[in-house]
Amino acid sequence: MSAFLNRRHKQLLATAERAIRNQVLYSGSLRPAVATMIALAFAKHAIRLDTAEARDYLNAALAERGYPLLDEEAGQ
């Protein structure tokens, strides 16, 4: 993996972790919105994501913690 892609990957995983932490802290839920991930990625790192990639990163972070994954059909 190139250095650029490796850095981007790490930034997006950290952003997903932050989205989950914020969701738990402020709402007590484990269902972070994909739109929140997209907004945080742009705000913190100027990275533009589509919904599918944002959901993938959120699901990766949720899976690592042993939490249920976001539901594609529900639009989350």
PDB file with one MODEL, atoms N, CA, C and O in Angstrom:
MODEL        1
ATOM      1  N   MET A   1       0.854  -1.174   0.000  1.00  0.00           N
ATOM      2  CA  MET A   1       0.000   0.000   0.000  1.00  0.00           C
ATOM      3  C   MET A   1       0.896   1.231   0.000  1.00  0.00           C
ATOM      4  O   MET A   1       1.857   1.303   0.766  1.00  0.00           O
ATOM      5  N   SER A   2       0.585   2.189  -0.850  1.00  0.00           N
ATOM      6  CA  SER A   2       1.407   3.394  -0.902  1.00  0.00           C
ATOM      7  C   SER A   2       1.274   4.178   0.402  1.00  0.00           C
ATOM      8  O   SER A   2       0.312   4.002   1.148  1.00  0.00           O
ATOM      9  N   ALA A   3       2.233   5.027   0.660  1.00  0.00           N
ATOM     10  CA  ALA A   3       2.221   5.832   1.884  1.00  0.00           C
ATOM     11  C   ALA A   3       0.973   6.704   1.953  1.00  0.00           C
ATOM     12  O   ALA A   3       0.388   6.876   3.022  1.00  0.00           O
ATOM     13  N   PHE A   4       0.569   7.253   0.809  1.00  0.00           N
ATOM     14  CA  PHE A   4      -0.630   8.097   0.775  1.00  0.00           C
ATOM     15  C   PHE A   4      -1.871   7.295   1.164  1.00  0.00           C
ATOM     16  O   PHE A   4      -2.663   7.736   1.997  1.00  0.00           O
ATOM     17  N   LEU A   5      -2.039   6.117   0.560  1.00  0.00           N
ATOM     18  CA  LEU A   5      -3.212   5.299   0.858  1.00  0.00           C
ATOM     19  C   LEU A   5      -3.183   4.785   2.289  1.00  0.00           C
ATOM     20  O   LEU A   5      -4.228   4.693   2.934  1.00  0.00           O
ATOM     21  N   ASN A   6      -2.014   4.451   2.787  1.00  0.00           N
ATOM     22  CA  ASN A   6      -1.873   3.994   4.159  1.00  0.00           C
ATOM     23  C   ASN A   6      -2.275   5.100   5.134  1.00  0.00           C
ATOM     24  O   ASN A   6      -2.985   4.842   6.107  1.00  0.00           O
ATOM     25  N   ARG A   7      -1.824   6.328   4.878  1.00  0.00           N
ATOM     26  CA  ARG A   7      -2.173   7.460   5.744  1.00  0.00           C
ATOM     27  C   ARG A   7      -3.672   7.730   5.683  1.00  0.00           C
ATOM     28  O   ARG A   7      -4.308   7.954   6.713  1.00  0.00           O
ATOM     29  N   ARG A   8      -4.237   7.710   4.475  1.00  0.00           N
ATOM     30  CA  ARG A   8      -5.670   7.946   4.299  1.00  0.00           C
ATOM     31  C   ARG A   8      -6.471   6.887   5.048  1.00  0.00           C
ATOM     32  O   ARG A   8      -7.449   7.203   5.726  1.00  0.00           O
ATOM     33  N   HIS A   9      -6.054   5.634   4.923  1.00  0.00           N
ATOM     34  CA  HIS A   9      -6.730   4.525   5.598  1.00  0.00           C
ATOM     35  C   HIS A   9      -6.718   4.738   7.116  1.00  0.00           C
ATOM     36  O   HIS A   9      -7.752   4.601   7.770  1.00  0.00           O
ATOM     37  N   LYS A  10      -5.571   5.068   7.665  1.00  0.00           N
ATOM     38  CA  LYS A  10      -5.461   5.298   9.105  1.00  0.00           C
ATOM     39  C   LYS A  10      -6.313   6.480   9.543  1.00  0.00           C
ATOM     40  O   LYS A  10      -6.957   6.428  10.591  1.00  0.00           O
ATOM     41  N   GLN A  11      -6.320   7.545   8.745  1.00  0.00           N
ATOM     42  CA  GLN A  11      -7.139   8.712   9.078  1.00  0.00           C
ATOM     43  C   GLN A  11      -8.621   8.353   9.083  1.00  0.00           C
ATOM     44  O   GLN A  11      -9.361   8.786   9.966  1.00  0.00           O
ATOM     45  N   LEU A  12      -9.053   7.573   8.114  1.00  0.00           N
ATOM     46  CA  LEU A  12     -10.468   7.212   8.035  1.00  0.00           C
ATOM     47  C   LEU A  12     -10.874   6.242   9.138  1.00  0.00           C
ATOM     48  O   LEU A  12     -11.988   6.332   9.652  1.00  0.00           O
ATOM     49  N   LEU A  13     -10.001   5.326   9.508  1.00  0.00           N
ATOM     50  CA  LEU A  13     -10.314   4.451  10.646  1.00  0.00           C
ATOM     51  C   LEU A  13     -10.412   5.256  11.940  1.00  0.00           C
ATOM     52  O   LEU A  13     -11.297   5.010  12.760  1.00  0.00           O
ATOM     53  N   ALA A  14      -9.509   6.212  12.125  1.00  0.00           N
ATOM     54  CA  ALA A  14      -9.567   7.076  13.307  1.00  0.00           C
ATOM     55  C   ALA A  14     -10.840   7.917  13.298  1.00  0.00           C
ATOM     56  O   ALA A  14     -11.445   8.137  14.347  1.00  0.00           O
ATOM     57  N   THR A  15     -11.242   8.381  12.138  1.00  0.00           N
ATOM     58  CA  THR A  15     -12.474   9.156  12.018  1.00  0.00           C
ATOM     59  C   THR A  15     -13.685   8.299  12.357  1.00  0.00           C
ATOM     60  O   THR A  15     -14.605   8.765  13.029  1.00  0.00           O
ATOM     61  N   ALA A  16     -13.693   7.059  11.901  1.00  0.00           N
ATOM     62  CA  ALA A  16     -14.796   6.148  12.230  1.00  0.00           C
ATOM     63  C   ALA A  16     -14.863   5.913  13.737  1.00  0.00           C
ATOM     64  O   ALA A  16     -15.947   5.917  14.320  1.00  0.00           O
ATOM     65  N   GLU A  17     -13.716   5.711  14.362  1.00  0.00           N
ATOM     66  CA  GLU A  17     -13.673   5.547  15.821  1.00  0.00           C
ATOM     67  C   GLU A  17     -14.248   6.777  16.518  1.00  0.00           C
ATOM     68  O   GLU A  17     -15.006   6.660  17.481  1.00  0.00           O
ATOM     69  N   ARG A  18     -13.882   7.944  16.027  1.00  0.00           N
ATOM     70  CA  ARG A  18     -14.389   9.183  16.627  1.00  0.00           C
ATOM     71  C   ARG A  18     -15.897   9.295  16.460  1.00  0.00           C
ATOM     72  O   ARG A  18     -16.596   9.692  17.393  1.00  0.00           O
ATOM     73  N   ALA A  19     -16.406   8.949  15.283  1.00  0.00           N
ATOM     74  CA  ALA A  19     -17.853   9.004  15.044  1.00  0.00           C
ATOM     75  C   ALA A  19     -18.584   8.079  16.011  1.00  0.00           C
ATOM     76  O   ALA A  19     -19.633   8.439  16.545  1.00  0.00           O
ATOM     77  N   ILE A  20     -18.037   6.897  16.236  1.00  0.00           N
ATOM     78  CA  ILE A  20     -18.656   5.943  17.163  1.00  0.00           C
ATOM     79  C   ILE A  20     -18.595   6.476  18.590  1.00  0.00           C
ATOM     80  O   ILE A  20     -19.599   6.445  19.302  1.00  0.00           O
ATOM     81  N   ARG A  21     -17.430   6.967  19.019  1.00  0.00           N
ATOM     82  CA  ARG A  21     -17.292   7.522  20.370  1.00  0.00           C
ATOM     83  C   ARG A  21     -18.279   8.661  20.592  1.00  0.00           C
ATOM     84  O   ARG A  21     -18.952   8.716  21.621  1.00  0.00           O
ATOM     85  N   ASN A  22     -18.361   9.574  19.617  1.00  0.00           N
ATOM     86  CA  ASN A  22     -19.283  10.705  19.751  1.00  0.00           C
ATOM     87  C   ASN A  22     -20.727  10.235  19.849  1.00  0.00           C
ATOM     88  O   ASN A  22     -21.507  10.767  20.639  1.00  0.00           O
ATOM     89  N   GLN A  23     -21.078   9.248  19.052  1.00  0.00           N
ATOM     90  CA  GLN A  23     -22.443   8.722  19.062  1.00  0.00           C
ATOM     91  C   GLN A  23     -22.774   8.122  20.419  1.00  0.00           C
ATOM     92  O   GLN A  23     -23.845   8.376  20.969  1.00  0.00           O
ATOM     93  N   VAL A  24     -21.861   7.331  20.958  1.00  0.00           N
ATOM     94  CA  VAL A  24     -22.083   6.710  22.262  1.00  0.00           C
ATOM     95  C   VAL A  24     -22.139   7.776  23.348  1.00  0.00           C
ATOM     96  O   VAL A  24     -23.011   7.737  24.217  1.00  0.00           O
ATOM     97  N   LEU A  25     -21.221   8.719  23.301  1.00  0.00           N
ATOM     98  CA  LEU A  25     -21.125   9.752  24.325  1.00  0.00           C
ATOM     99  C   LEU A  25     -22.350  10.656  24.353  1.00  0.00           C
ATOM    100  O   LEU A  25     -22.878  10.960  25.424  1.00  0.00           O
ATOM    101  N   TYR A  26     -22.799  11.084  23.188  1.00  0.00           N
ATOM    102  CA  TYR A  26     -23.856  12.089  23.132  1.00  0.00           C
ATOM    103  C   TYR A  26     -25.259  11.530  22.971  1.00  0.00           C
ATOM    104  O   TYR A  26     -26.228  12.223  23.280  1.00  0.00           O
ATOM    105  N   SER A  27     -25.399  10.301  22.499  1.00  0.00           N
ATOM    106  CA  SER A  27     -26.763   9.780  22.338  1.00  0.00           C
ATOM    107  C   SER A  27     -26.969   8.427  23.006  1.00  0.00           C
ATOM    108  O   SER A  27     -28.104   7.968  23.136  1.00  0.00           O
ATOM    109  N   GLY A  28     -25.891   7.788  23.429  1.00  0.00           N
ATOM    110  CA  GLY A  28     -26.005   6.487  24.059  1.00  0.00           C
ATOM    111  C   GLY A  28     -26.318   5.359  23.085  1.00  0.00           C
ATOM    112  O   GLY A  28     -26.643   4.248  23.505  1.00  0.00           O
ATOM    113  N   SER A  29     -26.222   5.632  21.805  1.00  0.00           N
ATOM    114  CA  SER A  29     -26.541   4.653  20.762  1.00  0.00           C
ATOM    115  C   SER A  29     -25.254   4.173  20.096  1.00  0.00           C
ATOM    116  O   SER A  29     -24.231   4.856  20.132  1.00  0.00           O
ATOM    117  N   LEU A  30     -25.319   2.994  19.489  1.00  0.00           N
ATOM    118  CA  LEU A  30     -24.183   2.472  18.721  1.00  0.00           C
ATOM    119  C   LEU A  30     -24.435   2.567  17.232  1.00  0.00           C
ATOM    120  O   LEU A  30     -23.835   1.813  16.467  1.00  0.00           O
ATOM    121  N   ARG A  31     -25.290   3.456  16.798  1.00  0.00           N
ATOM    122  CA  ARG A  31     -25.676   3.563  15.393  1.00  0.00           C
ATOM    123  C   ARG A  31     -25.240   4.910  14.820  1.00  0.00           C
ATOM    124  O   ARG A  31     -26.091   5.760  14.557  1.00  0.00           O
ATOM    125  N   PRO A  32     -23.948   5.129  14.621  1.00  0.00           N
ATOM    126  CA  PRO A  32     -23.518   6.409  14.044  1.00  0.00           C
ATOM    127  C   PRO A  32     -24.042   6.564  12.620  1.00  0.00           C
ATOM    128  O   PRO A  32     -24.083   5.600  11.855  1.00  0.00           O
ATOM    129  N   ALA A  33     -24.431   7.754  12.281  1.00  0.00           N
ATOM    130  CA  ALA A  33     -24.945   8.018  10.936  1.00  0.00           C
ATOM    131  C   ALA A  33     -23.796   8.068   9.942  1.00  0.00           C
ATOM    132  O   ALA A  33     -22.727   8.602  10.241  1.00  0.00           O
ATOM    133  N   VAL A  34     -24.018   7.519   8.775  1.00  0.00           N
ATOM    134  CA  VAL A  34     -23.022   7.551   7.710  1.00  0.00           C
ATOM    135  C   VAL A  34     -22.704   9.008   7.353  1.00  0.00           C
ATOM    136  O   VAL A  34     -21.558   9.346   7.060  1.00  0.00           O
ATOM    137  N   ALA A  35     -23.722   9.856   7.381  1.00  0.00           N
ATOM    138  CA  ALA A  35     -23.520  11.281   7.082  1.00  0.00           C
ATOM    139  C   ALA A  35     -22.560  11.926   8.081  1.00  0.00           C
ATOM    140  O   ALA A  35     -21.798  12.822   7.719  1.00  0.00           O
ATOM    141  N   THR A  36     -22.592  11.479   9.323  1.00  0.00           N
ATOM    142  CA  THR A  36     -21.659  11.996  10.332  1.00  0.00           C
ATOM    143  C   THR A  36     -20.229  11.617   9.975  1.00  0.00           C
ATOM    144  O   THR A  36     -19.322  12.443  10.072  1.00  0.00           O
ATOM    145  N   MET A  37     -20.029  10.383   9.568  1.00  0.00           N
ATOM    146  CA  MET A  37     -18.704   9.927   9.147  1.00  0.00           C
ATOM    147  C   MET A  37     -18.203  10.755   7.970  1.00  0.00           C
ATOM    148  O   MET A  37     -17.045  11.170   7.948  1.00  0.00           O
ATOM    149  N   ILE A  38     -19.065  10.993   7.001  1.00  0.00           N
ATOM    150  CA  ILE A  38     -18.689  11.774   5.817  1.00  0.00           C
ATOM    151  C   ILE A  38     -18.295  13.186   6.223  1.00  0.00           C
ATOM    152  O   ILE A  38     -17.285  13.711   5.754  1.00  0.00           O
ATOM    153  N   ALA A  39     -19.086  13.799   7.092  1.00  0.00           N
ATOM    154  CA  ALA A  39     -18.806  15.170   7.534  1.00  0.00           C
ATOM    155  C   ALA A  39     -17.515  15.243   8.343  1.00  0.00           C
ATOM    156  O   ALA A  39     -16.716  16.158   8.146  1.00  0.00           O
ATOM    157  N   LEU A  40     -17.303  14.299   9.244  1.00  0.00           N
ATOM    158  CA  LEU A  40     -16.070  14.308  10.041  1.00  0.00           C
ATOM    159  C   LEU A  40     -14.832  14.090   9.181  1.00  0.00           C
ATOM    160  O   LEU A  40     -13.809  14.743   9.388  1.00  0.00           O
ATOM    161  N   ALA A  41     -14.916  13.182   8.222  1.00  0.00           N
ATOM    162  CA  ALA A  41     -13.769  12.919   7.349  1.00  0.00           C
ATOM    163  C   ALA A  41     -13.382  14.176   6.568  1.00  0.00           C
ATOM    164  O   ALA A  41     -12.200  14.470   6.390  1.00  0.00           O
ATOM    165  N   PHE A  42     -14.379  14.901   6.114  1.00  0.00           N
ATOM    166  CA  PHE A  42     -14.079  16.129   5.379  1.00  0.00           C
ATOM    167  C   PHE A  42     -13.567  17.215   6.320  1.00  0.00           C
ATOM    168  O   PHE A  42     -12.606  17.913   5.999  1.00  0.00           O
ATOM    169  N   ALA A  43     -14.200  17.356   7.470  1.00  0.00           N
ATOM    170  CA  ALA A  43     -13.805  18.404   8.416  1.00  0.00           C
ATOM    171  C   ALA A  43     -12.396  18.193   8.967  1.00  0.00           C
ATOM    172  O   ALA A  43     -11.624  19.146   9.079  1.00  0.00           O
ATOM    173  N   LYS A  44     -12.061  16.962   9.308  1.00  0.00           N
ATOM    174  CA  LYS A  44     -10.762  16.697   9.943  1.00  0.00           C
ATOM    175  C   LYS A  44      -9.631  16.500   8.959  1.00  0.00           C
ATOM    176  O   LYS A  44      -8.491  16.868   9.244  1.00  0.00           O
ATOM    177  N   HIS A  45      -9.932  15.915   7.783  1.00  0.00           N
ATOM    178  CA  HIS A  45      -8.851  15.526   6.880  1.00  0.00           C
ATOM    179  C   HIS A  45      -9.034  15.980   5.436  1.00  0.00           C
ATOM    180  O   HIS A  45      -8.202  15.667   4.585  1.00  0.00           O
ATOM    181  N   ALA A  46     -10.104  16.709   5.147  1.00  0.00           N
ATOM    182  CA  ALA A  46     -10.422  17.146   3.780  1.00  0.00           C
ATOM    183  C   ALA A  46     -10.519  15.956   2.828  1.00  0.00           C
ATOM    184  O   ALA A  46     -10.098  16.027   1.673  1.00  0.00           O
ATOM    185  N   ILE A  47     -11.085  14.860   3.343  1.00  0.00           N
ATOM    186  CA  ILE A  47     -11.283  13.655   2.546  1.00  0.00           C
ATOM    187  C   ILE A  47     -12.757  13.555   2.201  1.00  0.00           C
ATOM    188  O   ILE A  47     -13.614  13.605   3.084  1.00  0.00           O
ATOM    189  N   ARG A  48     -13.051  13.415   0.926  1.00  0.00           N
ATOM    190  CA  ARG A  48     -14.435  13.233   0.479  1.00  0.00           C
ATOM    191  C   ARG A  48     -14.711  11.738   0.320  1.00  0.00           C
ATOM    192  O   ARG A  48     -13.939  11.010  -0.305  1.00  0.00           O
ATOM    193  N   LEU A  49     -15.828  11.300   0.897  1.00  0.00           N
ATOM    194  CA  LEU A  49     -16.229   9.897   0.844  1.00  0.00           C
ATOM    195  C   LEU A  49     -17.624   9.779   0.252  1.00  0.00           C
ATOM    196  O   LEU A  49     -18.443  10.690   0.371  1.00  0.00           O
ATOM    197  N   ASP A  50     -17.879   8.652  -0.382  1.00  0.00           N
ATOM    198  CA  ASP A  50     -19.261   8.354  -0.737  1.00  0.00           C
ATOM    199  C   ASP A  50     -19.857   7.529   0.409  1.00  0.00           C
ATOM    200  O   ASP A  50     -19.141   7.110   1.318  1.00  0.00           O
ATOM    201  N   THR A  51     -21.145   7.306   0.356  1.00  0.00           N
ATOM    202  CA  THR A  51     -21.804   6.624   1.470  1.00  0.00           C
ATOM    203  C   THR A  51     -21.320   5.181   1.647  1.00  0.00           C
ATOM    204  O   THR A  51     -21.212   4.698   2.774  1.00  0.00           O
ATOM    205  N   ALA A  52     -21.033   4.508   0.560  1.00  0.00           N
ATOM    206  CA  ALA A  52     -20.583   3.116   0.661  1.00  0.00           C
ATOM    207  C   ALA A  52     -19.241   3.017   1.381  1.00  0.00           C
ATOM    208  O   ALA A  52     -19.063   2.154   2.240  1.00  0.00           O
ATOM    209  N   GLU A  53     -18.305   3.887   1.042  1.00  0.00           N
ATOM    210  CA  GLU A  53     -16.988   3.843   1.693  1.00  0.00           C
ATOM    211  C   GLU A  53     -17.093   4.257   3.157  1.00  0.00           C
ATOM    212  O   GLU A  53     -16.442   3.665   4.018  1.00  0.00           O
ATOM    213  N   ALA A  54     -17.896   5.256   3.439  1.00  0.00           N
ATOM    214  CA  ALA A  54     -18.088   5.695   4.828  1.00  0.00           C
ATOM    215  C   ALA A  54     -18.681   4.558   5.660  1.00  0.00           C
ATOM    216  O   ALA A  54     -18.235   4.314   6.781  1.00  0.00           O
ATOM    217  N   ARG A  55     -19.684   3.860   5.116  1.00  0.00           N
ATOM    218  CA  ARG A  55     -20.294   2.732   5.822  1.00  0.00           C
ATOM    219  C   ARG A  55     -19.267   1.622   6.044  1.00  0.00           C
ATOM    220  O   ARG A  55     -19.250   1.002   7.108  1.00  0.00           O
ATOM    221  N   ASP A  56     -18.420   1.366   5.059  1.00  0.00           N
ATOM    222  CA  ASP A  56     -17.381   0.337   5.210  1.00  0.00           C
ATOM    223  C   ASP A  56     -16.445   0.651   6.371  1.00  0.00           C
ATOM    224  O   ASP A  56     -16.122  -0.230   7.167  1.00  0.00           O
ATOM    225  N   TYR A  57     -16.012   1.898   6.468  1.00  0.00           N
ATOM    226  CA  TYR A  57     -15.108   2.273   7.562  1.00  0.00           C
ATOM    227  C   TYR A  57     -15.815   2.210   8.913  1.00  0.00           C
ATOM    228  O   TYR A  57     -15.235   1.745   9.893  1.00  0.00           O
ATOM    229  N   LEU A  58     -17.060   2.673   8.971  1.00  0.00           N
ATOM    230  CA  LEU A  58     -17.805   2.564  10.228  1.00  0.00           C
ATOM    231  C   LEU A  58     -17.984   1.104  10.617  1.00  0.00           C
ATOM    232  O   LEU A  58     -17.804   0.747  11.781  1.00  0.00           O
ATOM    233  N   ASN A  59     -18.334   0.264   9.662  1.00  0.00           N
ATOM    234  CA  ASN A  59     -18.516  -1.158   9.961  1.00  0.00           C
ATOM    235  C   ASN A  59     -17.219  -1.816  10.402  1.00  0.00           C
ATOM    236  O   ASN A  59     -17.234  -2.684  11.275  1.00  0.00           O
ATOM    237  N   ALA A  60     -16.107  -1.422   9.820  1.00  0.00           N
ATOM    238  CA  ALA A  60     -14.810  -1.974  10.244  1.00  0.00           C
ATOM    239  C   ALA A  60     -14.532  -1.622  11.700  1.00  0.00           C
ATOM    240  O   ALA A  60     -14.099  -2.473  12.477  1.00  0.00           O
ATOM    241  N   ALA A  61     -14.781  -0.373  12.066  1.00  0.00           N
ATOM    242  CA  ALA A  61     -14.545   0.051  13.448  1.00  0.00           C
ATOM    243  C   ALA A  61     -15.540  -0.612  14.402  1.00  0.00           C
ATOM    244  O   ALA A  61     -15.167  -1.006  15.507  1.00  0.00           O
ATOM    245  N   LEU A  62     -16.790  -0.736  13.987  1.00  0.00           N
ATOM    246  CA  LEU A  62     -17.780  -1.417  14.826  1.00  0.00           C
ATOM    247  C   LEU A  62     -17.421  -2.895  15.017  1.00  0.00           C
ATOM    248  O   LEU A  62     -17.518  -3.422  16.125  1.00  0.00           O
ATOM    249  N   ALA A  63     -17.010  -3.554  13.939  1.00  0.00           N
ATOM    250  CA  ALA A  63     -16.639  -4.971  14.019  1.00  0.00           C
ATOM    251  C   ALA A  63     -15.457  -5.175  14.944  1.00  0.00           C
ATOM    252  O   ALA A  63     -15.425  -6.135  15.714  1.00  0.00           O
ATOM    253  N   GLU A  64     -14.493  -4.284  14.875  1.00  0.00           N
ATOM    254  CA  GLU A  64     -13.320  -4.405  15.748  1.00  0.00           C
ATOM    255  C   GLU A  64     -13.703  -4.349  17.214  1.00  0.00           C
ATOM    256  O   GLU A  64     -13.065  -4.991  18.047  1.00  0.00           O
ATOM    257  N   ARG A  65     -14.732  -3.592  17.536  1.00  0.00           N
ATOM    258  CA  ARG A  65     -15.200  -3.476  18.919  1.00  0.00           C
ATOM    259  C   ARG A  65     -16.201  -4.569  19.286  1.00  0.00           C
ATOM    260  O   ARG A  65     -16.599  -4.679  20.446  1.00  0.00           O
ATOM    261  N   GLY A  66     -16.611  -5.380  18.304  1.00  0.00           N
ATOM    262  CA  GLY A  66     -17.579  -6.434  18.575  1.00  0.00           C
ATOM    263  C   GLY A  66     -19.018  -5.950  18.567  1.00  0.00           C
ATOM    264  O   GLY A  66     -19.904  -6.633  19.081  1.00  0.00           O
ATOM    265  N   TYR A  67     -19.264  -4.773  17.986  1.00  0.00           N
ATOM    266  CA  TYR A  67     -20.612  -4.213  17.917  1.00  0.00           C
ATOM    267  C   TYR A  67     -21.305  -4.664  16.638  1.00  0.00           C
ATOM    268  O   TYR A  67     -20.638  -5.042  15.675  1.00  0.00           O
ATOM    269  N   PRO A  68     -22.632  -4.631  16.615  1.00  0.00           N
ATOM    270  CA  PRO A  68     -23.357  -4.971  15.391  1.00  0.00           C
ATOM    271  C   PRO A  68     -23.063  -3.968  14.284  1.00  0.00           C
ATOM    272  O   PRO A  68     -22.826  -2.787  14.540  1.00  0.00           O
ATOM    273  N   LEU A  69     -23.082  -4.455  13.063  1.00  0.00           N
ATOM    274  CA  LEU A  69     -22.779  -3.610  11.907  1.00  0.00           C
ATOM    275  C   LEU A  69     -23.989  -2.779  11.504  1.00  0.00           C
ATOM    276  O   LEU A  69     -25.128  -3.098  11.845  1.00  0.00           O
ATOM    277  N   LEU A  70     -23.713  -1.709  10.773  1.00  0.00           N
ATOM    278  CA  LEU A  70     -24.780  -0.867  10.255  1.00  0.00           C
ATOM    279  C   LEU A  70     -25.536  -1.625   9.183  1.00  0.00           C
ATOM    280  O   LEU A  70     -24.968  -2.452   8.471  1.00  0.00           O
ATOM    281  N   ASP A  71     -26.776  -1.344   9.081  1.00  0.00           N
ATOM    282  CA  ASP A  71     -27.677  -2.015   8.162  1.00  0.00           C
ATOM    283  C   ASP A  71     -27.748  -1.224   6.853  1.00  0.00           C
ATOM    284  O   ASP A  71     -28.154  -0.062   6.847  1.00  0.00           O
ATOM    285  N   GLU A  72     -27.354  -1.852   5.754  1.00  0.00           N
ATOM    286  CA  GLU A  72     -27.384  -1.185   4.456  1.00  0.00           C
ATOM    287  C   GLU A  72     -28.806  -0.860   4.023  1.00  0.00           C
ATOM    288  O   GLU A  72     -29.069   0.229   3.513  1.00  0.00           O
ATOM    289  N   GLU A  73     -29.710  -1.784   4.221  1.00  0.00           N
ATOM    290  CA  GLU A  73     -31.085  -1.613   3.759  1.00  0.00           C
ATOM    291  C   GLU A  73     -31.806  -0.510   4.519  1.00  0.00           C
ATOM    292  O   GLU A  73     -32.699   0.138   3.972  1.00  0.00           O
ATOM    293  N   ALA A  74     -31.431  -0.292   5.759  1.00  0.00           N
ATOM    294  CA  ALA A  74     -32.118   0.718   6.575  1.00  0.00           C
ATOM    295  C   ALA A  74     -31.614   2.116   6.259  1.00  0.00           C
ATOM    296  O   ALA A  74     -32.133   3.099   6.788  1.00  0.00           O
ATOM    297  N   GLY A  75     -30.602   2.210   5.396  1.00  0.00           N
ATOM    298  CA  GLY A  75     -30.082   3.516   5.034  1.00  0.00           C
ATOM    299  C   GLY A  75     -29.211   4.147   6.096  1.00  0.00           C
ATOM    300  O   GLY A  75     -28.963   5.352   6.062  1.00  0.00           O
ATOM    301  N   GLN A  76     -28.746   3.351   7.036  1.00  0.00           N
ATOM    302  CA  GLN A  76     -27.895   3.884   8.095  1.00  0.00           C
ATOM    303  C   GLN A  76     -26.447   3.784   7.705  1.00  0.00           C
ATOM    304  O   GLN A  76     -25.572   4.184   8.472  1.00  0.00           O
TER     305      GLN A  76
ENDMDL
END
